[in-house]
Amino acid sequence: MRHPLSPLALLLLVSSVTQAVSSVTQSAGHGKSVVLLDPQWVRVLRDDNVTLTCQGDYPPGANSTHWYHNGTRISNQASSYLIQAARVEDSGKYQCQTGLSTLSDSVRLEVHTTWLVLQTSKWVFQKGELIRLRCHSWKNKPVYKVTYIQNCKPQRFFHKNSEFHIPEATLNHNGSYYCRGLIGYNNKSSGTADIIVQDPTAPPSIISPFPPWHQIALCLVVGLLFTVDTGLYFFVQRDLRRSMVAKKEYNFKWSQDQEK
């Protein structure tokens, strides 16, 4: 006659089975699933297309994938999930899980409805990593006189839109970034993106959520100078056109006078 296991023995048995399963999974090389974005940017504009791909291990003959948006499972079961003509409702955290891999870390996607957005491939960087920033316009309209700003200080200027690369991130690259430029004759600015650079060897520090007053004043001055500079640019362009027209009229009149 078999005796029922005591609660303690049952607990030990369950624990040993769990450890064995975990050991087998680790030895097989199964880890977390990973969500990848294509294009890689975590900030996009309305009507952009984004493809999310789940990387992980699958059982033989089965490639079903579980996708989650803000914790809620969505119907897609393919290894890739296409967001076509993105909407604000598509913003949020995405996770996936394959048959032999555990649930992935979440990837936060933001969909904006402005003319410009400052794009970054992720929110948190490690010291020494490459930071890529892109000033992206709605429906890829041409953008000129592009300035990238960090904590209200201009960092890079391009006559024609281009990516801004920081080859090796340091703690000095922590902060709030945005970009601005000309779309047609209109000044446009993106919203801000907060970039965090971590150094595992550095002691933790407390960062104030509010910029000091001198940075706020600097932001206002930089914005004013940009507006004045743009006004002068168009003023000079207009005067140059007028001068060219006047010169042509003078040459035509002079030619007529010579013929008389």
C-alpha positions in Angstrom: 0.0 0.0 0.0 1.4 3.3 -1.1 1.5 6.2 1.4 0.6 9.7 0.1 3.5 12.2 0.0 3.8 14.7 2.7 3.4 18.4 1.7 7.1 18.9 2.3 8.1 16.0 0.1 5.7 17.1 -2.6 7.1 20.6 -2.5 10.7 19.2 -2.9 9.6 17.0 -5.8 8.0 20.0 -7.6 11.1 22.1 -7.0 13.4 19.4 -8.4 11.3 18.9 -11.5 11.2 22.7 -12.1 15.0 22.9 -11.8 15.5 20.0 -14.1 13.3 21.5 -16.8 15.1 24.8 -16.4 18.5 23.1 -16.7 17.4 21.2 -19.8 16.1 24.5 -21.4 19.3 26.3 -20.6 21.5 23.5 -21.9 19.5 23.5 -25.2 20.4 27.2 -25.6 16.8 28.5 -25.2 16.6 32.0 -23.8 14.4 35.0 -24.2 12.6 35.9 -27.4 13.7 39.2 -28.9 11.6 41.8 -30.8 13.4 43.6 -33.7 12.1 46.6 -35.6 12.5 47.4 -39.3 13.2 50.2 -39.7 14.9 50.2 -36.4 13.4 53.4 -35.0 11.3 53.3 -31.9 9.7 56.7 -32.8 7.7 57.0 -36.0 5.1 59.2 -37.7 1.5 58.6 -38.6 1.3 56.6 -41.9 4.8 55.1 -41.5 5.2 51.3 -42.0 6.9 49.3 -39.3 7.7 45.5 -39.3 8.2 43.7 -35.9 10.1 40.4 -36.1 10.3 37.9 -33.3 13.6 36.0 -32.9 13.6 32.9 -30.8 13.6 29.1 -30.9 10.8 27.0 -32.3 9.9 23.3 -31.9 10.4 21.2 -35.0 7.6 21.7 -37.5 5.9 24.5 -35.4 6.6 28.2 -35.9 3.6 29.8 -34.2 4.4 33.0 -32.4 2.5 34.8 -29.6 2.4 38.6 -29.9 1.3 41.1 -27.2 0.5 44.8 -27.4 0.4 46.5 -24.0 0.0 43.1 -22.3 -2.9 42.0 -24.5 -2.5 39.1 -26.9 -3.1 40.0 -30.5 -4.3 37.6 -33.2 -1.2 37.6 -35.3 0.7 34.3 -35.0 3.4 34.8 -37.7 7.0 35.4 -36.8 6.7 39.0 -38.2 4.0 41.6 -37.5 3.4 44.4 -39.9 2.1 47.8 -38.8 0.9 49.4 -42.0 0.1 53.1 -42.1 0.7 53.5 -38.3 -1.8 55.2 -36.1 -1.5 56.7 -32.6 -3.4 53.6 -31.4 -0.4 51.5 -32.5 1.8 53.2 -29.8 2.7 51.1 -26.8 4.8 48.2 -25.7 5.2 45.1 -27.8 6.3 41.6 -26.7 6.6 38.2 -28.4 7.2 34.6 -27.5 8.2 31.6 -29.6 7.5 28.0 -28.7 10.9 27.2 -27.1 11.8 30.7 -25.8 10.5 32.7 -22.9 8.6 36.0 -23.2 10.7 38.8 -24.7 11.5 42.1 -23.1 9.1 44.9 -24.2 9.9 47.3 -27.0 8.2 50.7 -26.7 7.0 52.2 -30.0 5.7 55.8 -30.2 3.6 57.0 -33.1 3.5 60.8 -33.5 1.2 63.0 -35.6 3.5 66.0 -36.1 5.5 67.2 -39.2 8.8 66.2 -37.7 10.0 63.5 -35.2 13.4 62.9 -33.8 14.0 59.1 -34.3 16.3 57.0 -32.1 16.9 53.2 -32.3 16.3 52.8 -28.5 15.9 54.8 -25.3 18.8 53.5 -23.2 22.4 53.2 -24.4 25.5 51.9 -22.7 28.7 53.9 -22.5 30.7 53.6 -25.7 27.8 52.6 -27.9 26.9 54.4 -31.2 23.9 56.7 -30.9 22.1 57.4 -34.2 19.5 60.1 -34.4 17.4 61.0 -37.4 15.1 64.0 -38.1 12.2 62.3 -39.9 9.5 64.2 -41.7 5.9 63.2 -42.4 5.8 61.2 -45.7 9.5 61.9 -46.1 9.0 65.5 -47.3 12.4 67.3 -47.9 13.8 69.1 -44.9 16.5 71.8 -45.0 18.6 73.8 -42.5 18.3 71.0 -40.0 19.6 71.5 -36.5 20.0 68.8 -33.8 19.7 70.2 -30.2 20.7 68.5 -26.9 19.5 70.2 -23.7 18.7 73.4 -25.6 22.3 73.5 -27.0 22.7 73.1 -30.8 25.0 70.1 -31.5 25.0 69.7 -35.3 23.7 71.6 -38.4 23.0 70.3 -41.9 22.0 72.3 -44.9 20.2 69.2 -46.1 18.7 66.7 -43.8 21.1 63.9 -42.6 21.5 61.6 -39.6 23.4 62.8 -36.6 25.8 60.2 -35.2 27.5 60.1 -31.8 30.2 57.4 -32.3 30.8 56.7 -28.6 28.2 57.6 -26.0 29.4 59.1 -22.7 27.5 60.3 -19.7 27.6 63.8 -21.2 25.3 62.6 -23.9 22.4 62.1 -21.4 19.6 64.5 -21.9 16.7 65.7 -24.0 17.1 65.9 -27.8 15.0 67.4 -30.6 15.5 68.6 -34.1 14.1 71.4 -36.3 14.3 72.5 -39.9 12.5 74.0 -42.9 9.8 72.1 -44.7 9.0 74.4 -47.6 8.9 77.9 -46.1 7.7 76.7 -42.7 9.8 76.3 -39.5 9.1 72.9 -37.9 10.3 71.4 -34.7 10.1 67.8 -33.4 9.1 66.9 -29.9 11.8 66.0 -27.4 13.3 62.5 -26.9 15.0 61.6 -23.7 18.2 59.7 -24.2 19.8 57.8 -21.3 23.4 56.7 -21.3 24.4 54.2 -18.6 27.8 53.4 -17.2 27.7 50.2 -15.1 31.0 51.2 -13.4 29.8 54.6 -12.3 28.1 55.3 -9.0 24.4 56.1 -9.2 23.4 59.7 -9.4 20.2 61.6 -8.9 19.1 63.5 -12.1 16.6 66.3 -11.6 13.5 66.0 -13.9 13.6 69.8 -14.4 16.3 71.6 -16.3 18.0 74.5 -14.5 16.8 78.0 -15.2 19.8 78.9 -17.4 19.0 76.0 -19.8 15.4 77.2 -20.0 16.6 80.7 -20.9 19.0 79.2 -23.4 16.2 77.3 -25.1 14.2 80.5 -25.5 17.2 82.4 -26.9 18.1 79.6 -29.4 14.5 79.4 -30.6 14.4 83.2 -31.1 17.7 83.2 -33.0 16.5 80.4 -35.2 13.3 82.4 -36.0 15.3 85.5 -36.8 17.8 83.6 -38.9 15.1 82.0 -40.9 13.4 85.4 -41.4 16.7 86.9 -42.6 17.3 83.9 -45.0 14.0 84.5 -46.8 14.4 88.3 -46.7 17.8 87.9 -48.4 16.4 85.5 -50.9 13.6 87.9 -51.8 16.0 90.8 -52.2 18.3 88.7 -54.5 15.3 87.8 -56.7 14.3 91.4 -56.9 17.8 92.5 -57.7 18.0 89.9 -60.5 14.7 91.1 -62.0 15.8 94.7 -61.8 19.1 93.9 -63.5 17.4 92.1 -66.3 15.0 95.1 -66.8 17.9 97.5 -66.8 19.9 95.4 -69.3 16.8 95.2 -71.6 16.2 99.0 -71.4 19.9 99.7 -72.1 19.8 97.4 -75.1 16.8 99.2 -76.5 18.5 102.6 -76.0 21.6 101.4 -77.9 19.5 100.4 -80.8 17.9 103.8 -81.2 
